[in-house]
Amino acid sequence: MHAVDSLKALSDNLVDPNNVLESWDSSLVNPCTWFHVTCNTNNNVIRIDLGNSGLSGQLVSDLGNLKHLQYLILSNNKLTGPIPTKLGGIPTLNQAFLLDNNPDPTRCA
């Protein structure tokens, strides 16, 4: 699965009343041009920064396919539901900021 597919799965699962995901065009092969996405020199997604964006919905297990992801910043939104266990399988993930949401840390999906 390509990074575009993983990020598209996330955006499809979120309600975005402030249109912060407007630049996430899945017809583009490379998500490195999208706002709130940072890539390394090899065009691998290393950071998703969607904190304070007014997003609601649930996280998707597809995020676990982003094998170079280092930072996942989703704090201060209205996310609910379980935290995907596949996030724990990302070897490069240094920090996942999920504060001030409503995910259920006792449930994993």
RODO-2510 file (C-alpha; in nm, 4 decimals, decimal comma):
residues 109
     n   res          X          Y          Z
     1     m     0,0000     0,0000     0,0000
     2     h     0,1333     0,3423    -0,0933
     3     a     0,1439     0,6391     0,1433
     4     v    -0,1258     0,8119    -0,0622
     5     d    -0,3612     0,5193     0,0000
     6     s    -0,2934     0,5207     0,3746
     7     l    -0,3480     0,8952     0,4035
     8     k    -0,6587     0,8779     0,1836
     9     a    -0,8012     0,6100     0,4142
    10     l    -0,7418     0,8428     0,7087
    11     s    -0,9003     1,1443     0,5404
    12     d    -1,1999     0,9362     0,4289
    13     n    -1,2575     0,8366     0,7909
    14     l    -1,2457     1,1906     0,9306
    15     v    -1,4946     1,4754     0,9368
    16     d    -1,3063     1,7915     0,8405
    17     p    -1,5258     2,0991     0,9052
    18     n    -1,2322     2,3402     0,8629
    19     n    -1,1126     2,1905     0,5317
    20     v    -0,7588     2,1342     0,6595
    21     l    -0,7350     1,8240     0,4402
    22     e    -0,8374     2,0103     0,1268
    23     s    -0,4917     1,9702    -0,0319
    24     w    -0,4961     1,5917     0,0203
    25     d    -0,5561     1,5007    -0,3442
    26     s    -0,5353     1,1241    -0,3829
    27     s    -0,4870     1,1586    -0,7593
    28     l    -0,1343     1,2839    -0,6864
    29     v     0,1247     1,0076    -0,6616
    30     n     0,3280     1,1916    -0,3992
    31     p     0,1645     1,3201    -0,0772
    32     c     0,4737     1,5270     0,0048
    33     t     0,3092     1,8329    -0,1512
    34     w     0,0073     1,8082     0,0792
    35     f    -0,0354     2,0491     0,3690
    36     h     0,0268     1,8989     0,7147
    37     v     0,2436     1,6186     0,5694
    38     t     0,6239     1,6234     0,5883
    39     c     0,8509     1,3901     0,3952
    40     n     1,2200     1,3063     0,4039
    41     t     1,4568     1,3396     0,1069
    42     n     1,3397     0,9999    -0,0206
    43     n     0,9758     1,1185    -0,0308
    44     n     0,8747     0,8982     0,2622
    45     v     0,6110     1,0444     0,4940
    46     i     0,7796     1,1150     0,8284
    47     r     0,5337     1,3539     0,9931
    48     i     0,1598     1,4158     0,9971
    49     d     0,0666     1,7322     1,1849
    50     l    -0,3081     1,7764     1,2232
    51     g    -0,3240     1,9056     1,5787
    52     n    -0,5910     2,1651     1,6623
    53     s    -0,7716     2,1021     1,3342
    54     g    -1,1276     2,0371     1,4520
    55     l    -1,1239     1,6852     1,3093
    56     s    -1,3593     1,4141     1,4284
    57     g    -1,3861     1,0480     1,3442
    58     q    -1,1604     0,7514     1,4069
    59     l    -0,8026     0,6621     1,3311
    60     v    -0,7444     0,3909     1,0722
    61     s    -0,5101     0,0938     1,0845
    62     d    -0,3762     0,1973     0,7420
    63     l    -0,1550     0,4488     0,9237
    64     g     0,0552     0,1486     1,0250
    65     n     0,1650     0,1192     0,6618
    66     l     0,3600     0,4447     0,6888
    67     k     0,6823     0,2643     0,7826
    68     h     0,8934     0,5821     0,7986
    69     l     0,6515     0,7873     1,0103
    70     q     0,8288     0,9539     1,3031
    71     y     0,5656     1,1962     1,4357
    72     l     0,1880     1,1686     1,4387
    73     i     0,0341     1,4847     1,5795
    74     l    -0,3421     1,4704     1,6225
    75     s    -0,3900     1,6372     1,9603
    76     n    -0,6780     1,8727     2,0379
    77     n    -0,9296     1,7268     1,7945
    78     k    -1,2463     1,5251     1,8480
    79     l    -1,1201     1,1804     1,7552
    80     t    -1,2914     0,8787     1,9086
    81     g    -1,2590     0,5036     1,9117
    82     p    -0,9706     0,2637     1,9486
    83     i    -0,6072     0,3365     1,8756
    84     p    -0,4939     0,1084     1,5905
    85     t    -0,2445    -0,1515     1,7126
    86     k    -0,0582    -0,1204     1,3813
    87     l     0,0729     0,2173     1,5004
    88     g     0,2864     0,0276     1,7500
    89     g     0,4471    -0,1634     1,4644
    90     i     0,5980     0,1430     1,2995
    91     p     0,9684     0,1092     1,3846
    92     t     1,0485     0,4774     1,3343
    93     l     0,7537     0,6260     1,5258
    94     n     0,9043     0,8467     1,7969
    95     q     0,5942     1,0277     1,9181
    96     a     0,2206     1,0070     1,8684
    97     f     0,0372     1,3053     2,0142
    98     l    -0,3258     1,2130     2,0769
    99     l    -0,3958     1,4330     2,3796
   100     d    -0,7326     1,6030     2,4208
   101     n    -0,9264     1,3629     2,2021
   102     n    -1,1556     1,0808     2,3000
   103     p    -0,9761     0,7681     2,1796
   104     d    -1,0157     0,4687     2,4046
   105     p    -0,6616     0,3640     2,5037
   106     t    -0,7993     0,0454     2,6574
   107     r    -0,9243    -0,0673     2,3179
   108     c    -0,7054    -0,1407     2,0223
   109     a    -0,8119    -0,2168     1,6705
***
